[in-house]
Amino acid sequence: MYSMTGFGRGEHATTALIARVELTSINRKQAEVLVQMPRIYSELEAEIRKLALEKISRGRLTINIQLEPATEAESELQIDTAKVIALQAEIQRLNELPDQNLDLKLTSNDILRLPNVLTTTDNNADIDTAKTAILPALTAGLESLMTMRASEGSHLKKDTLDRLSILENEAKLIETHAPRVLQRYRENLHKRLAESGLELDLTDERLLKEIGLFAEKCDISEELTRLASHFLKFREYLDAASDQPVGRSLDFLCQELNREFNTIGSKANDATLAQHVVNAKTELEKIREQIQNVE
């Protein structure tokens, strides 16, 4: 079982480039991959996303890729000549405006202020060269990320199993106490009839019908059966193969467990049962908080 939060780092060097990749992931309902890298290599984003999505099925993953020339790589400065010429032509046009007497001159500072006019280019930093450096670094970073997500997932699994045991115990206490509710209702009904001075045969059909209606109204056997089934399925998902995403399934089961406990609470008509339901729902809410972070 994997957590959706994690961090990973990878690095790979070639004779031309050094690639450093950092990956961070947080919880999201769907899978999102955000790639941050130099724009000149943006055509590699599709392949990078594909590799990432082979590892994750949920969560928002941010991949930050930094590249720098290797020490032995030759680099050179390049000036965008077209931009400089265009600026010079515009200055000349302004100087030739009638009645303005302008004497504008193009300086080196003016050139450096132009956006993206000066770039550092590595002679070997083409797409294939960048790819050779980036992909191994990305692979190492993804492995590091998944190791951390698996470690966090194991902690989530242990905590969830402990809390699931508490839920199962509350369900058993509810099952044990449930028959006493009908018995207490019968005793209280007889007591009220006796105190009212009404003489009514305990086998009277009207009395038996009243007790029968109450018994049907507060019967929680179906809810207890479904709870047992949900608990079993919950453990099956938790024990599934570690690379199998189970977050959505566990979240659905949490909703179903909450539904059953709510129904039991509405049928309880008993303070003890109501307290067990409150205890169970408290633990269930803690489980749901943990499950929100499971892939």
N, C-alpha and C positions, 0 to 999 in steps of 0.2 A: 504494500500500500504506500502510495506516494503523497507527500504533502505538496501543496501548490506553491509554497514559499521556499526560496532557496537562492543560493549564490554560487557562481562558478567562475573560474578563470583559466584561460589557456594562452599559451605563447608558442610561436614557432618562427624560426629565422631561416631565411635562405641567403644566398650570396648577395641578393639585391635588396630584400626587404625584411623587416622584423614586424610581425603581426602580433598584437596583444588584444585579446578578446575578454571582455567581462560580461557576465550574464546575471541578471537578477529577475526573479519571478515572484509574482504575488497572485492572490486568488482572484479569479474571475469565473463567471458561469461558462463562458466559451473560451476557446483558445485564441489568443492574440499574440502576434509577434511584431515587435517594433525594432527595426534595425537602424542603428546610428553609425554611419561610416562616411568617408570622403565621397563627395558626389561623383567624382570621376569614375568610381567603381560601382555606381548604383546598379548597373546591369547584373551584378552578382547577387542582388537582394533576393530575387526569386529562388535561386538555388539555396541560399542561406536559410530562407524561411522554410523551404521544403525539408531540409535536414533537421531544423528545429522541431517542426510539426511531426516528424517521425518519432520524436522523443516525448513530446507532451500532447495531451488531449484537452486539457483545461488549464486556465491561468493566463495571466499576461506576462509575457517574456520580453524583456528589453535586452538587446544585444548591442553592446558598444564595441566598435572595432577601431583600433588605432594602428596606423602604419607609420613606420619611419625607415629611412634608408639604412641599410647595413653599413658598417664602417668602411668596407672596401668598395661600396658602390659609388660611382661617379654621379655628381649632381651638378646642375647648372641653373642659372637664373634666366628666365624668359620674360620679355616685355611684349605686351599686346600692342604691336606696332599700329594696327588699324585704329585702336582707340586714341593713341597719341596723335596720329595724323588728323583724326576727326576733331580733336580738341584744338589743335593748331589752326585748322581751317575755321573753326567757330570764332577763335580769338581774332583772326585776320578779318573776318566778316564784321565783327564789332568795331575794329579799328577803322574800317572803311565807311562806317556810317556817317552821313553828311552832318555837319554842324555839331559833332560830338567831341572832336579833338581828343579821342582816346588814344592812348599809347600803351596798350596791354602787351605783356610779354609772357611767354610760356617758360616757367622755371621747372627745375627738377622736383621741387616740392609739389608743384601742381600735378606733375605726372604721377608721383607716388600716392597722391590723394585719390586718384581714380580707382574705383572699385575693381579688384581682380586684374589690375593692369600688370602687376609684377607677381610672378609665380615661380616656385622652386620645383623643378621637374627632374625626377630621377630617370636617367636614360633607359633603364630596364623596367620601369614601373608601368608596364602595360597590363591589360586585364588578366592575361594568362599568368604573368609573373605574380600579380597580386593574389590571384586565386590559389596559386601554389603555396603562398604563405598563410593566407586566411583560413582555408579549409582545415588543415591540420590543427591550427590553433582553436578553431571553432569546435572541432571534434573533442579535443581535450577539455575545453570549457564545458561542453555539454555533459561529458562524463563526470566532471567535478560537480556540476549542478545536480545531476540525477543522484549522485551519491549523497549529497546533502538532503535532497528531497526524500530519499528513501530513509535516511536516518531520522528525519523529522517525522516521516510517516509511521515509523515503528513506535515512536513515542505516542503519537496520536492513537495508534491501534491499542496500545497497552492501557492508556487512560480510558478509551471508549469501552474496552472489555470490562474494566473494573466498574465503570458506571452502569454498564449493561447488566452486570451481576446484581447490582443494587436494584435495578428495575425488576429483574426476575424475582428477587426476594420480596419486593413490595407486591408483586402480582400474586405470589404464593400466600402472603398474609391476607390479601383481599379474598382469595379463594377460600381460605380457612375460615375467615370471619363471616363470609356472606350468608351461610345457613342460619347463623344466629340472628340475622336481621328479621327473617320471617318468624322465627320462634319468639323473638321479643315482641314483634307486632301482635302475634296471636295472644300472648300473655297480657299485653297491655289492653287489647280489645276486650278480653274476658274481664279484666280488672275494672275497666270503665263501665261495662255493662252491670257488673255486680254492684259497683258504687252508685250507679244510677237507680238501683232498686228494681231494674227490669229483670224479670225471670225469663231467661231464654235458654232453651236446650242447646247444649254445646254441639249437638249434631243437627241443629236447625239448618235447613237448606240455605236460608238467607245469610246466616253467619258463615257457613262454609263457602258460599259464593263470594262474600266480601274478602275472606282470607285468600281464596283462589285468585281473585283479581289483583290483590296486592302482590301475591307471589309471582304472577305473570309480569306485573309492572316492574318489579325490582330484580327480575331474573337477569343475571349477567353471565350466564354460562357461555353464550355465544361470543361475547367480548373476551372472556378469558381464553377461549379456544383460539381466537384470532391472535391474541397477544402471544400465546405460546408459539404459534406459527411464525409470527413476525420476529420473535426472538431467535428462532432457529435460522430463519433466512438471514437475519442480521449477522449472526456468527459465520454463516457460509460466505457472505461477502467479505467479512473481515479476514477470513482464512483463505481467500482466493489468492491466485498467483500474484506476486508482488508487482508485476508489470501490467496488471489488469485494472483499468480505471473503474472505481466503484463509488465515487463520490455522489453521483446523481442517484444511484440506486439506494445508497444509505440515507440520503436526504429524503427520498420518497418514503422509505420505511419509517423515518422519524415522524413524518406527517401522519402516517397510518397509526403508529403507536399513540400519538397524541390524540387522534380521533377516538381510539378505543378507550383510553383513560378518561377522556371527556364524557363519553357515553356512560361509563361506569359511575363517574361522579354525579351525573344527572339522575341516575337510577338509584344511587346509594341510599338516600333517606336515612343515613346513619352517620354519626359523627366520627366513629372510628374508621369506617371505610373512606369517608371524605378526607381524613387526614392522610391515609395511605395514598390516595390519589394525588394530593398536594405534594407529598414527598416524591412520588414517582415523576410528576410533571416537572418538579424542580431539577431532578437529575437528568430528565430527558432534554430540558432546555440547555443544560451544560453539554450534553452529547451533541445537540444540534449546532452549538457554537463551534465545537471541534470539527464536526463533519463539514462545515462550510469551508474548511481549509484542505479538504481531501480531494485529490484529483479524481 
